[in-house]
Amino acid sequence: MRNIALVISYDGTDYRGFQSQPEGYTVQDKLEEAIRMLTGERVKAIGSGRTDAGVHARCQVVNFETHSAIPIDRWTIALNTRLPNDIVVQRAWEVSEQFHARKHAIRKTYRYTINCNRIPDLFRRRYEFHHPAPLDVKAMHEAICHLIGKHDFSAFTSPHSVKPSHIRTILDARVELETPSDNHINYPSSLVDSERDQKYYPGKQRGILHVYVTGTGFLYNMVRIITGTLIQVGEGKRTADQVASILASMDRARAGPTAVPQGLTLWEVAYPDGAFEAPE
Protein backbone atom coordinates (compact mmCIF):
# COMPACT_ATOMS: atom_id res chain seq x y z
CA MET A 1 0.00 0.00 0.00
CA ARG A 2 1.36 3.42 -0.99
CA ASN A 3 0.55 6.77 0.62
CA ILE A 4 0.39 9.60 -1.93
CA ALA A 5 0.36 13.29 -0.99
CA LEU A 6 -0.85 16.00 -3.35
CA VAL A 7 -0.86 19.77 -3.35
CA ILE A 8 -3.99 20.96 -5.13
CA SER A 9 -5.40 24.37 -6.03
CA TYR A 10 -9.02 25.06 -6.80
CA ASP A 11 -11.53 27.74 -7.60
CA GLY A 12 -14.23 26.99 -5.06
CA THR A 13 -16.94 29.14 -6.67
CA ASP A 14 -19.11 26.29 -7.91
CA TYR A 15 -18.44 23.80 -5.11
CA ARG A 16 -20.12 23.13 -1.79
CA GLY A 17 -16.77 23.16 -0.08
CA PHE A 18 -13.85 20.73 0.03
CA GLN A 19 -15.20 17.92 2.18
CA SER A 20 -17.71 15.37 0.90
CA GLN A 21 -21.29 15.82 2.06
CA PRO A 22 -24.68 14.28 1.23
CA GLU A 23 -25.60 17.06 -1.21
CA GLY A 24 -22.51 16.21 -3.26
CA TYR A 25 -20.49 18.34 -5.69
CA THR A 26 -17.47 18.99 -3.49
CA VAL A 27 -13.78 19.21 -4.34
CA GLN A 28 -13.11 15.95 -2.48
CA ASP A 29 -15.78 14.19 -4.56
CA LYS A 30 -14.19 15.36 -7.82
CA LEU A 31 -10.69 14.41 -6.69
CA GLU A 32 -11.73 10.94 -5.55
CA GLU A 33 -13.62 10.43 -8.82
CA ALA A 34 -10.48 11.34 -10.80
CA ILE A 35 -8.39 8.88 -8.77
CA ARG A 36 -10.99 6.14 -9.38
CA MET A 37 -10.93 6.86 -13.12
CA LEU A 38 -7.13 6.60 -13.08
CA THR A 39 -6.59 3.57 -10.81
CA GLY A 40 -9.96 1.82 -10.61
CA GLU A 41 -9.85 2.20 -6.82
CA ARG A 42 -12.26 3.94 -4.49
CA VAL A 43 -10.07 5.91 -2.11
CA LYS A 44 -10.67 8.43 0.66
CA ALA A 45 -8.79 11.68 0.13
CA ILE A 46 -7.82 13.34 3.43
CA GLY A 47 -7.49 17.12 3.24
CA SER A 48 -5.40 19.38 5.47
CA GLY A 49 -8.65 21.13 6.38
CA ARG A 50 -12.12 22.05 5.23
CA THR A 51 -12.97 25.03 3.09
CA ASP A 52 -16.55 26.31 2.97
CA ALA A 53 -18.75 26.61 -0.10
CA GLY A 54 -17.36 29.25 -2.45
CA VAL A 55 -13.94 29.38 -0.76
CA HIS A 56 -10.79 28.76 -2.81
CA ALA A 57 -7.44 27.09 -2.19
CA ARG A 58 -4.01 27.99 -3.50
CA CYS A 59 -2.38 25.23 -1.47
CA GLN A 60 -4.60 22.44 -0.16
CA VAL A 61 -2.63 19.35 0.88
CA VAL A 62 -4.27 15.94 0.47
CA ASN A 63 -3.18 12.36 1.03
CA PHE A 64 -4.68 8.99 0.13
CA GLU A 65 -3.68 5.33 0.09
CA THR A 66 -3.48 3.31 -3.11
CA HIS A 67 -2.34 -0.07 -4.44
CA SER A 68 -1.53 1.51 -7.80
CA ALA A 69 2.01 1.12 -9.16
CA ILE A 70 1.82 4.31 -11.29
CA PRO A 71 5.18 6.12 -10.98
CA ILE A 72 4.94 9.20 -8.78
CA ASP A 73 6.05 11.55 -11.57
CA ARG A 74 2.99 10.55 -13.63
CA TRP A 75 0.31 11.36 -11.07
CA THR A 76 0.13 15.13 -11.62
CA ILE A 77 -0.57 15.08 -15.35
CA ALA A 78 -2.69 11.92 -15.16
CA LEU A 79 -5.02 13.41 -12.54
CA ASN A 80 -5.21 16.84 -14.18
CA THR A 81 -6.48 15.29 -17.41
CA ARG A 82 -9.32 13.72 -15.40
CA LEU A 83 -10.19 16.69 -13.18
CA PRO A 84 -12.44 19.65 -14.06
CA ASN A 85 -10.63 22.82 -15.10
CA ASP A 86 -11.21 24.53 -11.74
CA ILE A 87 -9.19 21.92 -9.80
CA VAL A 88 -5.45 21.49 -10.47
CA VAL A 89 -2.91 19.13 -8.93
CA GLN A 90 0.30 21.12 -8.47
CA ARG A 91 2.58 18.37 -7.17
CA ALA A 92 2.58 14.76 -5.99
CA TRP A 93 4.84 12.91 -3.54
CA GLU A 94 5.00 9.37 -2.23
CA VAL A 95 5.19 9.76 1.55
CA SER A 96 5.50 7.46 4.53
CA GLU A 97 2.42 5.49 5.56
CA GLN A 98 2.26 7.57 8.77
CA PHE A 99 1.77 10.89 6.94
CA HIS A 100 -1.67 12.47 7.53
CA ALA A 101 -2.48 15.74 5.74
CA ARG A 102 -4.66 17.11 8.54
CA LYS A 103 -3.08 15.75 11.70
CA HIS A 104 0.50 16.60 10.74
CA ALA A 105 -0.15 20.17 9.59
CA ILE A 106 1.49 22.60 12.03
CA ARG A 107 0.01 25.86 10.70
CA LYS A 108 -2.21 27.25 7.97
CA THR A 109 -2.47 30.64 6.36
CA TYR A 110 -5.68 32.08 4.92
CA ARG A 111 -5.85 35.18 2.76
CA TYR A 112 -8.94 37.34 2.32
CA THR A 113 -8.91 39.87 -0.53
CA ILE A 114 -10.88 43.12 -0.52
CA ASN A 115 -11.10 45.41 -3.54
CA CYS A 116 -11.92 48.89 -2.30
CA ASN A 117 -11.53 50.62 -5.63
CA ARG A 118 -14.60 52.44 -6.88
CA ILE A 119 -15.02 50.08 -9.85
CA PRO A 120 -14.91 46.27 -9.46
CA ASP A 121 -12.29 44.22 -11.29
CA LEU A 122 -14.09 42.03 -13.83
CA PHE A 123 -11.27 39.50 -13.99
CA ARG A 124 -10.80 39.09 -10.21
CA ARG A 125 -14.41 39.28 -9.10
CA ARG A 126 -14.54 35.55 -8.26
CA TYR A 127 -11.63 35.91 -5.82
CA GLU A 128 -12.28 39.14 -3.95
CA PHE A 129 -14.94 41.15 -2.17
CA HIS A 130 -15.70 44.47 -3.79
CA HIS A 131 -16.06 47.31 -1.28
CA PRO A 132 -16.57 50.50 -3.36
CA ALA A 133 -15.47 52.92 -0.62
CA PRO A 134 -11.88 53.34 0.63
CA LEU A 135 -10.84 51.85 3.97
CA ASP A 136 -8.51 52.81 6.80
CA VAL A 137 -5.81 50.21 6.22
CA LYS A 138 -3.67 51.31 9.18
CA ALA A 139 -6.57 50.95 11.63
CA MET A 140 -7.44 47.52 10.20
CA HIS A 141 -3.87 46.33 10.70
CA GLU A 142 -3.80 47.68 14.26
CA ALA A 143 -7.10 45.90 14.94
CA ILE A 144 -6.05 42.49 13.67
CA CYS A 145 -2.88 42.55 15.77
CA HIS A 146 -5.10 42.23 18.88
CA LEU A 147 -5.96 38.69 17.74
CA ILE A 148 -2.40 37.35 17.71
CA GLY A 149 -1.79 34.77 20.43
CA LYS A 150 -3.77 32.04 22.15
CA HIS A 151 -7.37 33.10 22.81
CA ASP A 152 -10.94 31.91 23.02
CA PHE A 153 -12.34 32.91 19.61
CA SER A 154 -16.02 32.30 20.42
CA ALA A 155 -16.81 35.84 19.26
CA PHE A 156 -15.33 35.03 15.86
CA THR A 157 -17.00 31.75 15.01
CA SER A 158 -20.45 30.73 13.83
CA PRO A 159 -23.07 29.96 16.50
CA HIS A 160 -23.41 26.63 14.68
CA SER A 161 -19.87 25.59 15.59
CA VAL A 162 -19.80 22.13 17.18
CA LYS A 163 -16.19 22.25 18.34
CA PRO A 164 -15.81 21.41 22.06
CA SER A 165 -13.30 24.25 22.49
CA HIS A 166 -12.98 27.59 20.73
CA ILE A 167 -9.45 28.22 21.97
CA ARG A 168 -7.10 28.70 19.03
CA THR A 169 -3.63 30.19 18.48
CA ILE A 170 -3.01 32.88 15.86
CA LEU A 171 0.69 33.05 15.03
CA ASP A 172 0.60 36.00 12.65
CA ALA A 173 -2.04 38.38 11.31
CA ARG A 174 -1.68 41.43 9.08
CA VAL A 175 -3.39 43.63 6.50
CA GLU A 176 -1.43 44.57 3.40
CA LEU A 177 -2.16 46.96 0.54
CA GLU A 178 -1.29 45.44 -2.82
CA THR A 179 1.10 47.48 -4.97
CA PRO A 180 -0.64 48.47 -8.21
CA SER A 181 0.54 46.42 -11.19
CA ASP A 182 1.82 47.87 -14.44
CA ASN A 183 -1.35 46.87 -16.27
CA HIS A 184 -3.65 48.61 -13.77
CA ILE A 185 -6.12 50.86 -15.61
CA ASN A 186 -5.38 54.40 -14.49
CA TYR A 187 -7.17 57.12 -16.43
CA PRO A 188 -7.13 60.88 -15.58
CA SER A 189 -10.49 60.55 -13.79
CA SER A 190 -8.61 58.84 -10.96
CA LEU A 191 -7.29 62.26 -9.98
CA VAL A 192 -10.86 63.43 -9.46
CA ASP A 193 -11.57 60.27 -7.43
CA SER A 194 -8.49 60.98 -5.30
CA GLU A 195 -9.58 64.54 -4.57
CA ARG A 196 -13.09 63.37 -3.71
CA ASP A 197 -11.71 60.64 -1.45
CA GLN A 198 -9.54 63.12 0.45
CA LYS A 199 -12.59 65.26 1.08
CA TYR A 200 -15.10 62.56 2.04
CA TYR A 201 -12.83 59.72 3.25
CA PRO A 202 -9.88 61.34 5.07
CA GLY A 203 -7.26 58.85 6.20
CA LYS A 204 -8.65 56.05 4.06
CA GLN A 205 -7.16 54.32 1.04
CA ARG A 206 -8.29 52.67 -2.14
CA GLY A 207 -6.67 49.61 -3.67
CA ILE A 208 -6.57 45.85 -3.20
CA LEU A 209 -6.23 44.77 0.44
CA HIS A 210 -5.13 41.35 1.61
CA VAL A 211 -5.92 40.10 5.12
CA TYR A 212 -3.50 37.31 6.09
CA VAL A 213 -4.17 35.12 9.13
CA THR A 214 -1.81 32.30 10.13
CA GLY A 215 -2.71 29.90 12.92
CA THR A 216 -2.40 26.37 14.20
CA GLY A 217 -6.13 25.81 13.67
CA PHE A 218 -9.32 27.63 12.74
CA LEU A 219 -13.02 27.58 13.58
CA TYR A 220 -16.06 27.59 11.30
CA ASN A 221 -16.27 30.98 9.50
CA MET A 222 -13.51 32.36 11.76
CA VAL A 223 -11.47 34.23 9.14
CA ARG A 224 -14.59 35.54 7.40
CA ILE A 225 -15.98 36.95 10.68
CA ILE A 226 -12.61 38.48 11.51
CA THR A 227 -12.60 40.11 8.08
CA GLY A 228 -16.17 41.35 8.40
CA THR A 229 -15.20 43.01 11.69
CA LEU A 230 -12.04 44.51 10.19
CA ILE A 231 -14.03 46.05 7.36
CA GLN A 232 -16.17 47.85 9.93
CA VAL A 233 -12.97 49.14 11.54
CA GLY A 234 -11.78 50.29 8.12
CA GLU A 235 -15.09 52.09 7.59
CA GLY A 236 -14.73 53.87 10.92
CA LYS A 237 -17.73 52.13 12.49
CA ARG A 238 -15.48 50.58 15.15
CA THR A 239 -12.10 51.47 16.58
CA ALA A 240 -9.10 49.17 16.40
CA ASP A 241 -9.06 48.79 20.20
CA GLN A 242 -12.66 47.57 20.23
CA VAL A 243 -11.53 44.34 18.56
CA ALA A 244 -9.74 43.38 21.79
CA SER A 245 -12.94 43.85 23.81
CA ILE A 246 -14.95 41.88 21.23
CA LEU A 247 -12.45 39.01 21.55
CA ALA A 248 -12.63 39.13 25.36
CA SER A 249 -16.44 39.11 25.32
CA MET A 250 -16.59 35.67 23.62
CA ASP A 251 -19.94 36.89 22.22
CA ARG A 252 -20.57 36.37 18.50
CA ALA A 253 -23.18 39.15 18.52
CA ARG A 254 -20.45 41.69 19.37
CA ALA A 255 -18.40 40.98 16.23
CA GLY A 256 -19.07 42.09 12.68
CA PRO A 257 -20.83 40.25 9.86
CA THR A 258 -19.49 37.15 8.13
CA ALA A 259 -17.70 38.33 5.00
CA VAL A 260 -18.75 36.74 1.70
CA PRO A 261 -16.90 33.52 0.82
CA GLN A 262 -15.38 34.35 -2.55
CA GLY A 263 -12.70 36.61 -1.07
CA LEU A 264 -11.21 33.80 1.02
CA THR A 265 -8.39 31.49 -0.07
CA LEU A 266 -6.52 28.77 1.81
CA TRP A 267 -3.13 30.22 1.04
CA GLU A 268 -0.55 27.92 2.57
CA VAL A 269 -0.24 24.82 4.78
CA ALA A 270 3.03 24.10 6.61
CA TYR A 271 4.41 20.80 7.90
CA PRO A 272 7.41 19.77 9.99
CA ASP A 273 10.72 19.27 8.19
CA GLY A 274 10.90 15.85 6.62
CA ALA A 275 7.13 15.33 6.47
CA PHE A 276 7.24 14.76 2.71
CA GLU A 277 10.22 12.41 2.69
CA ALA A 278 9.72 9.26 0.65
CA PRO A 279 9.32 5.94 2.50
CA GLU A 280 12.44 3.85 2.85
C-alpha atoms as one frame of an Amber mdcrd trajectory, in Angstrom:
protein
   0.000   0.000   0.000   1.362   3.421  -0.991   0.548   6.774   0.616   0.386
   9.603  -1.931   0.363  13.290  -0.991  -0.846  15.998  -3.355  -0.856  19.773
  -3.346  -3.985  20.961  -5.134  -5.398  24.367  -6.032  -9.020  25.057  -6.799
 -11.531  27.735  -7.601 -14.233  26.987  -5.057 -16.936  29.143  -6.671 -19.114
  26.293  -7.914 -18.437  23.797  -5.111 -20.124  23.131  -1.789 -16.768  23.156
  -0.082 -13.851  20.731   0.030 -15.196  17.925   2.183 -17.706  15.373   0.904
 -21.287  15.821   2.063 -24.677  14.279   1.234 -25.596  17.060  -1.206 -22.514
  16.213  -3.262 -20.486  18.338  -5.686 -17.474  18.988  -3.493 -13.782  19.210
  -4.344 -13.114  15.953  -2.481 -15.781  14.193  -4.563 -14.193  15.355  -7.821
 -10.694  14.407  -6.692 -11.734  10.938  -5.553 -13.615  10.429  -8.822 -10.479
  11.337 -10.804  -8.392   8.882  -8.766 -10.990   6.144  -9.379 -10.928   6.864
 -13.123  -7.126   6.598 -13.083  -6.593   3.570 -10.814  -9.961   1.816 -10.615
  -9.845   2.200  -6.822 -12.261   3.940  -4.486 -10.073   5.915  -2.110 -10.668
   8.428   0.660  -8.793  11.680   0.125  -7.824  13.342   3.426  -7.487  17.125
   3.235  -5.401  19.376   5.466  -8.646  21.135   6.380 -12.121  22.045   5.229
 -12.975  25.028   3.094 -16.553  26.310   2.969 -18.752  26.606  -0.095 -17.364
  29.251  -2.451 -13.943  29.379  -0.756 -10.790  28.762  -2.811  -7.438  27.093
  -2.191  -4.015  27.992  -3.498  -2.377  25.232  -1.473  -4.599  22.438  -0.157
  -2.632  19.348   0.884  -4.273  15.937   0.472  -3.178  12.360   1.027  -4.682
   8.994   0.125  -3.683   5.329   0.086  -3.477   3.307  -3.113  -2.340  -0.072
  -4.441  -1.533   1.515  -7.803   2.005   1.123  -9.163   1.815   4.307 -11.288
   5.182   6.117 -10.978   4.941   9.202  -8.778   6.049  11.546 -11.573   2.988
  10.548 -13.631   0.315  11.362 -11.073   0.130  15.128 -11.615  -0.572  15.085
 -15.349  -2.685  11.924 -15.158  -5.019  13.408 -12.543  -5.209  16.844 -14.176
  -6.477  15.293 -17.411  -9.323  13.722 -15.398 -10.194  16.694 -13.184 -12.442
  19.653 -14.061 -10.627  22.815 -15.104 -11.214  24.529 -11.741  -9.190  21.921
  -9.798  -5.454  21.491 -10.474  -2.906  19.127  -8.931   0.301  21.122  -8.471
   2.583  18.370  -7.173   2.585  14.756  -5.993   4.836  12.908  -3.544   5.001
   9.375  -2.233   5.194   9.759   1.548   5.501   7.462   4.530   2.424   5.493
   5.560   2.264   7.569   8.771   1.767  10.893   6.943  -1.666  12.473   7.530
  -2.478  15.741   5.738  -4.661  17.113   8.537  -3.079  15.748  11.704   0.496
  16.599  10.740  -0.147  20.174   9.586   1.490  22.596  12.034   0.012  25.864
  10.700  -2.215  27.247   7.967  -2.467  30.645   6.360  -5.676  32.076   4.922
  -5.852  35.183   2.761  -8.940  37.336   2.325  -8.909  39.872  -0.527 -10.883
  43.122  -0.521 -11.102  45.407  -3.540 -11.919  48.888  -2.296 -11.534  50.624
  -5.626 -14.603  52.436  -6.882 -15.018  50.083  -9.853 -14.913  46.271  -9.459
 -12.295  44.220 -11.293 -14.086  42.026 -13.834 -11.269  39.497 -13.989 -10.796
  39.092 -10.214 -14.409  39.276  -9.105 -14.543  35.553  -8.264 -11.634  35.907
  -5.825 -12.280  39.142  -3.949 -14.941  41.145  -2.165 -15.699  44.472  -3.793
 -16.056  47.306  -1.279 -16.567  50.497  -3.357 -15.467  52.919  -0.620 -11.880
  53.335   0.629 -10.838  51.853   3.968  -8.514  52.807   6.796  -5.811  50.205
   6.224  -3.666  51.308   9.176  -6.572  50.953  11.629  -7.441  47.521  10.199
  -3.867  46.331  10.698  -3.804  47.680  14.265  -7.101  45.904  14.938  -6.048
  42.492  13.673  -2.880  42.550  15.772  -5.102  42.232  18.884  -5.958  38.694
  17.742  -2.400  37.355  17.715  -1.793  34.773  20.433  -3.771  32.038  22.152
  -7.367  33.100  22.810 -10.940  31.912  23.017 -12.344  32.906  19.607 -16.021
  32.303  20.423 -16.807  35.840  19.259 -15.333  35.028  15.859 -17.002  31.746
  15.010 -20.448  30.729  13.834 -23.071  29.958  16.503 -23.410  26.629  14.684
 -19.865  25.585  15.589 -19.797  22.128  17.180 -16.191  22.247  18.340 -15.808
  21.409  22.057 -13.303  24.245  22.492 -12.979  27.589  20.731  -9.447  28.220
  21.967  -7.095  28.705  19.031  -3.631  30.193  18.481  -3.008  32.880  15.858
   0.693  33.053  15.027   0.605  36.002  12.647  -2.038  38.384  11.305  -1.675
  41.426   9.079  -3.389  43.632   6.501  -1.425  44.566   3.402  -2.164  46.956
   0.543  -1.289  45.445  -2.817   1.098  47.476  -4.973  -0.641  48.474  -8.214
   0.542  46.417 -11.187   1.824  47.872 -14.442  -1.352  46.869 -16.270  -3.645
  48.613 -13.771  -6.122  50.859 -15.612  -5.376  54.396 -14.486  -7.174  57.125
 -16.426  -7.132  60.879 -15.580 -10.495  60.547 -13.794  -8.607  58.840 -10.963
  -7.292  62.259  -9.984 -10.861  63.427  -9.460 -11.573  60.273  -7.426  -8.491
  60.980  -5.304  -9.581  64.541  -4.572 -13.093  63.368  -3.710 -11.712  60.643
  -1.445  -9.536  63.115   0.450 -12.595  65.262   1.081 -15.102  62.562   2.038
 -12.831  59.720   3.250  -9.880  61.340   5.065  -7.257  58.850   6.199  -8.655
  56.050   4.058  -7.157  54.322   1.036  -8.292  52.670  -2.139  -6.670  49.614
  -3.670  -6.567  45.846  -3.195  -6.232  44.774   0.444  -5.134  41.352   1.614
  -5.916  40.103   5.123  -3.500  37.309   6.093  -4.172  35.124   9.129  -1.807
  32.304  10.135  -2.713  29.903  12.923  -2.404  26.369  14.197  -6.127  25.805
  13.668  -9.318  27.631  12.743 -13.022  27.577  13.583 -16.057  27.590  11.296
 -16.272  30.981   9.503 -13.511  32.358  11.760 -11.472  34.227   9.140 -14.590
  35.544   7.405 -15.984  36.950  10.676 -12.607  38.475  11.515 -12.600  40.113
   8.082 -16.169  41.349   8.403 -15.199  43.008  11.690 -12.041  44.509  10.186
 -14.033  46.049   7.356 -16.174  47.846   9.932 -12.967  49.140  11.536 -11.777
  50.294   8.118 -15.086  52.093   7.593 -14.728  53.873  10.925 -17.731  52.131
  12.491 -15.481  50.582  15.146 -12.103  51.472  16.584  -9.097  49.166  16.402
  -9.057  48.787  20.197 -12.664  47.567  20.229 -11.526  44.340  18.564  -9.744
  43.385  21.794 -12.945  43.846  23.807 -14.947  41.875  21.229 -12.451  39.014
  21.554 -12.633  39.133  25.357 -16.445  39.110  25.316 -16.588  35.667  23.617
 -19.935  36.886  22.222 -20.568  36.366  18.500 -23.177  39.152  18.525 -20.451
  41.695  19.375 -18.395  40.981  16.229 -19.073  42.094  12.683 -20.835  40.253
   9.863 -19.492  37.154   8.130 -17.696  38.333   4.996 -18.748  36.738   1.700
 -16.905  33.519   0.823 -15.381  34.346  -2.555 -12.704  36.614  -1.072 -11.208
  33.801   1.021  -8.387  31.490  -0.070  -6.525  28.765   1.806  -3.130  30.223
   1.041  -0.553  27.917   2.571  -0.240  24.815   4.777   3.028  24.098   6.613
   4.405  20.803   7.900   7.414  19.772   9.989  10.717  19.271   8.186  10.900
  15.846   6.622   7.135  15.328   6.469   7.241  14.756   2.710  10.219  12.413
   2.691   9.723   9.265   0.652   9.321   5.939   2.501  12.443   3.850   2.851
